[in-house]
């Protein structure tokens, strides 16, 4: 899947982060960072990354707790998995490669990291495209029965340790099938699916995933509320895409909600479910060409 992409790693505060980069290092083209979602890895970008790297430098990172990146202890309040920490990981990675400013394309949990990255590091992020999320705080505050039933994992993973960890570790592949397969396991490339299976079964994965979601329902919401109270908003151009067959568009109004959190928002539904980059790669590539090429 990764012909032309160089593997690399960077270490920040004792956590080793796995990444790949490819494409021309053209000073006229802003580098593009790709961040994946749960319970996936950078492999989710295999249908779009090669085409993106034909025109610009593309960097892919496994978030801490996922893929081949480290799974550090959660710490008090799962603070090690706060999106603020993950955003710092992204900045450290890009700076280690010489990129002080970059654009971001992100899905699911990675898109929540990208949201925090844009807020905390506006000098680093030029523009961002987020796939199939609404703002985390808005989604929790607007939770309905329909959403809770569809996104059951949000509420399962935040249960006190060790309940969810124990159940996932009993059969991690079953958890993967239950979390992703319900939404169409047949749509995934066998090579990518094999990567998702390998990584979900890696030691420490269950604890890391739970810590990610506990942070999302705890310290991340504290940071989001502090931003809202202080009037801090995303100021960079923001494009949001959501699947017409997905839960986010069915249970929320993504554009309306993002316009309460960002100044310059555009976007639309695409003919897809949740896994847009794997279900509708052509639409993602077209949107990237139109949106990111505005800045070079």
C-alpha positions as CSV (number, residue, x, y, z in Angstrom):
1,X,0.0,0.0,0.0
2,X,2.9,2.4,0.7
3,X,5.1,2.3,-2.4
4,X,6.9,5.7,-2.5
5,X,6.2,6.4,1.2
6,X,9.1,6.5,3.6
7,X,8.5,5.1,7.2
8,X,9.8,7.2,10.1
9,X,9.3,7.8,13.7
10,X,9.6,10.8,16.1
11,X,9.8,10.8,19.9
12,X,8.0,13.3,22.0
13,X,8.0,13.3,25.8
14,X,8.9,9.6,25.8
15,X,6.2,8.6,23.3
16,X,7.3,7.2,19.9
17,X,5.0,8.1,17.0
18,X,5.1,6.2,13.8
19,X,4.6,8.0,10.5
20,X,5.2,7.9,6.8
21,X,5.9,10.6,4.2
22,X,5.8,10.8,0.5
23,X,5.5,13.2,-2.4
24,X,7.6,16.1,-3.5
25,X,8.9,18.6,-1.0
26,X,7.8,21.6,-3.1
27,X,8.1,24.9,-1.3
28,X,5.2,26.2,-3.3
29,X,2.9,23.5,-2.0
30,X,1.8,23.4,1.6
31,X,2.5,20.0,3.2
32,X,-0.6,17.9,4.1
33,X,-0.9,15.9,7.3
34,X,-3.4,13.0,7.4
35,X,-4.9,11.8,10.7
36,X,-6.9,8.6,11.0
37,X,-9.9,7.6,13.1
38,X,-10.9,4.8,15.5
39,X,-10.3,1.9,15.5
40,X,-8.1,2.3,12.4
41,X,-4.6,3.3,11.5
42,X,-3.0,5.4,8.8
43,X,-3.9,2.5,6.5
44,X,-7.4,4.1,6.1
45,X,-5.8,6.6,3.7
46,X,-4.4,4.0,1.2
47,X,-7.0,4.9,-1.5
48,X,-6.2,8.6,-1.5
49,X,-2.7,9.1,-0.2
50,X,-0.8,8.0,-3.3
51,X,-2.8,10.5,-5.5
52,X,-2.4,13.3,-3.0
53,X,1.4,12.7,-2.9
54,X,1.6,13.1,-6.7
55,X,1.4,16.9,-6.1
56,X,2.6,17.7,-2.6
57,X,4.4,16.3,0.4
58,X,2.0,14.1,2.4
59,X,2.6,13.0,6.0
60,X,0.6,10.2,7.7
61,X,0.8,9.6,11.4
62,X,-0.6,6.8,13.6
63,X,-2.1,8.6,16.6
64,X,-0.7,7.7,20.0
65,X,-2.5,4.5,21.1
66,X,-3.2,3.3,17.6
67,X,-1.3,1.6,14.8
68,X,2.4,1.4,15.3
69,X,2.7,4.4,17.6
70,X,3.3,3.9,21.4
71,X,0.5,3.3,23.9
72,X,1.5,5.3,26.9
73,X,-0.2,5.0,30.3
74,X,-3.4,7.0,30.4
75,X,-2.5,9.0,33.6
76,X,-4.9,10.9,35.8
77,X,-8.1,11.7,33.9
78,X,-6.7,10.0,30.8
79,X,-4.8,13.2,30.3
80,X,-2.1,11.5,28.2
81,X,-4.8,11.0,25.5
82,X,-6.3,14.5,25.6
83,X,-6.6,15.8,22.1
84,X,-4.3,18.7,23.2
85,X,-1.6,16.1,23.7
86,X,-2.3,14.4,20.4
87,X,-2.2,17.9,18.7
88,X,1.3,18.5,20.3
89,X,2.3,15.1,18.8
90,X,1.3,16.3,15.4
91,X,3.2,19.6,15.7
92,X,6.3,17.8,16.9
93,X,6.2,15.4,14.0
94,X,5.7,18.1,11.4
95,X,8.4,20.3,12.9
96,X,10.8,17.4,13.0
97,X,10.3,17.2,9.2
98,X,10.9,20.9,8.7
99,X,7.2,21.9,8.3
100,X,6.3,24.9,10.5
101,X,3.1,25.4,8.6
102,X,0.9,22.7,7.1
103,X,-2.7,21.7,6.1
104,X,-4.7,18.9,7.7
105,X,-7.0,16.3,6.3
106,X,-8.5,14.2,9.1
107,X,-11.3,11.6,9.9
108,X,-13.2,10.6,13.0
109,X,-10.9,10.7,16.1
110,X,-8.2,12.2,14.0
111,X,-10.6,15.0,13.0
112,X,-11.1,15.8,16.7
113,X,-7.3,16.0,17.1
114,X,-7.3,18.3,14.1
115,X,-9.9,20.6,15.6
116,X,-7.8,21.0,18.8
117,X,-4.7,21.4,16.6
118,X,-6.3,24.3,14.7
119,X,-7.4,26.0,18.0
120,X,-4.1,25.5,20.0
121,X,-1.7,26.1,17.1
122,X,-3.2,28.6,14.7
123,X,0.2,29.6,13.5
124,X,0.9,26.1,12.3
125,X,-2.3,25.0,10.6
126,X,-3.2,26.8,7.4
127,X,-6.6,25.1,6.6
128,X,-8.3,21.9,7.5
129,X,-10.8,19.3,6.1
130,X,-12.7,17.2,8.6
131,X,-14.5,14.0,7.6
132,X,-17.7,12.8,9.3
133,X,-17.7,14.6,12.6
134,X,-19.5,17.5,14.3
135,X,-17.7,19.3,17.2
136,X,-17.3,16.9,20.2
137,X,-19.0,19.2,22.7
138,X,-22.0,19.7,20.5
139,X,-22.4,16.0,19.9
140,X,-22.3,15.2,23.6
141,X,-24.7,18.0,24.4
142,X,-27.0,17.1,21.6
143,X,-27.0,13.3,22.3
144,X,-30.3,11.6,21.5
145,X,-31.4,8.0,21.9
146,X,-30.9,7.5,18.1
147,X,-27.3,8.7,18.4
148,X,-26.5,6.7,21.5
149,X,-27.8,3.5,19.9
150,X,-25.7,4.1,16.7
151,X,-22.6,5.3,18.5
152,X,-22.8,2.8,21.4
153,X,-19.0,2.6,21.5
154,X,-18.8,6.2,22.8
155,X,-20.6,5.2,25.9
156,X,-19.2,1.7,26.3
157,X,-15.5,2.8,26.1
158,X,-15.8,5.5,28.8
159,X,-17.1,3.0,31.4
160,X,-14.7,2.7,34.4
161,X,-11.7,0.4,34.0
162,X,-11.3,-2.5,33.6
163,X,-14.8,-3.4,32.2
164,X,-14.4,-2.3,28.6
165,X,-10.7,-3.2,28.4
166,X,-11.4,-6.7,29.7
167,X,-14.2,-7.3,27.2
168,X,-12.2,-6.0,24.2
169,X,-9.1,-8.0,25.2
170,X,-11.2,-11.1,25.4
171,X,-11.7,-10.9,21.6
172,X,-10.3,-7.8,19.9
173,X,-11.1,-8.9,16.4
174,X,-14.8,-9.3,17.4
175,X,-14.7,-5.8,18.8
176,X,-13.3,-4.6,15.4
177,X,-16.1,-6.4,13.5
178,X,-18.8,-5.1,15.9
179,X,-17.4,-1.5,15.7
180,X,-16.7,-1.4,11.9
181,X,-18.4,-4.4,10.4
182,X,-21.8,-3.3,11.3
183,X,-21.2,-0.4,8.9
184,X,-20.0,-2.6,6.0
185,X,-16.8,-4.6,6.6
186,X,-16.9,-5.7,2.9
187,X,-16.0,-2.2,1.8
188,X,-12.4,-2.4,3.3
189,X,-9.4,-3.5,1.3
190,X,-8.2,-6.8,2.7
191,X,-4.7,-5.3,3.2
192,X,-6.1,-2.4,5.3
193,X,-8.4,-4.8,7.2
194,X,-5.5,-7.0,8.1
195,X,-3.7,-3.9,9.5
196,X,-6.7,-3.0,11.6
197,X,-6.8,-6.5,12.9
198,X,-3.1,-6.6,13.7
199,X,-3.1,-3.3,15.5
200,X,-6.3,-3.8,17.6
201,X,-4.8,-7.0,18.9
202,X,-1.5,-5.4,19.9
203,X,-0.8,-5.3,23.6
204,X,-2.2,-2.1,25.3
205,X,-4.6,-1.3,22.4
206,X,-7.7,-1.8,24.4
207,X,-6.5,0.4,27.3
208,X,-5.3,3.1,24.9
209,X,-8.6,3.2,23.0
210,X,-10.6,3.5,26.2
211,X,-8.3,6.3,27.4
212,X,-8.8,8.1,24.1
213,X,-12.6,8.1,24.6
214,X,-12.5,8.8,28.3
215,X,-10.4,11.8,27.5
216,X,-13.0,12.8,24.9
217,X,-15.8,12.7,27.5
218,X,-13.7,14.4,30.2
219,X,-10.7,16.6,29.8
220,X,-11.4,17.3,26.1
221,X,-14.8,18.7,27.0
222,X,-13.2,20.9,29.7
223,X,-10.9,22.3,27.0
224,X,-13.8,22.8,24.6
225,X,-15.9,24.6,27.2
226,X,-13.0,26.8,28.1
227,X,-12.7,27.8,24.5
228,X,-16.4,28.4,24.1
229,X,-16.5,30.6,27.2
230,X,-13.5,32.6,26.1
231,X,-14.8,33.0,22.5
232,X,-12.0,31.1,20.9
233,X,-12.9,29.7,17.5
234,X,-11.3,28.1,14.5
235,X,-10.1,30.9,12.3
236,X,-8.6,28.9,9.4
237,X,-10.7,27.9,6.4
238,X,-12.6,24.7,7.3
239,X,-14.2,22.2,4.9
240,X,-16.4,19.5,6.5
241,X,-17.7,16.4,4.7
242,X,-20.1,13.9,6.1
243,X,-21.6,10.7,4.7
244,X,-25.2,10.9,3.5
245,X,-25.7,7.4,4.8
246,X,-23.9,8.0,8.1
247,X,-24.9,8.8,11.7
248,X,-23.5,12.3,12.0
249,X,-25.6,13.7,9.2
250,X,-28.7,11.9,10.3
251,X,-28.5,12.9,14.0
252,X,-26.9,16.4,13.7
253,X,-26.6,19.4,11.4
254,X,-22.9,19.5,10.8
255,X,-22.6,22.8,9.0
256,X,-24.8,24.6,11.5
257,X,-22.8,23.2,14.4
258,X,-19.4,23.9,12.9
259,X,-20.5,27.5,12.2
260,X,-20.9,27.9,16.0
261,X,-17.2,26.9,16.4
262,X,-15.5,28.3,13.3
263,X,-15.4,31.4,11.2
264,X,-15.0,30.2,7.7
265,X,-16.9,26.9,7.1
266,X,-18.0,25.2,4.0
267,X,-19.0,21.6,3.3
268,X,-21.5,19.0,2.1
269,X,-22.7,15.5,2.4
270,X,-21.1,12.9,0.1
271,X,-22.6,9.6,-1.1
272,X,-21.0,7.5,1.5
273,X,-21.2,6.0,5.0
274,X,-18.8,6.9,7.8
275,X,-15.6,5.7,6.2
276,X,-15.5,8.4,3.5
277,X,-11.9,8.0,2.4
278,X,-12.4,4.3,1.8
279,X,-16.0,4.4,0.4
280,X,-15.7,7.5,-1.7
281,X,-12.0,8.3,-2.4
282,X,-12.8,10.0,-5.7
283,X,-15.0,12.6,-3.9
284,X,-12.3,13.2,-1.2
285,X,-9.7,13.7,-3.9
286,X,-11.9,16.2,-5.8
287,X,-12.6,18.1,-2.6
288,X,-9.0,18.2,-1.6
289,X,-8.0,19.5,-5.1
290,X,-10.6,22.2,-4.9
291,X,-10.1,23.2,-1.3
292,X,-6.4,22.9,-0.5
293,X,-5.1,24.0,-3.9
294,X,-6.5,27.4,-3.2
295,X,-3.5,28.0,-1.1
296,X,-0.9,26.2,-3.2
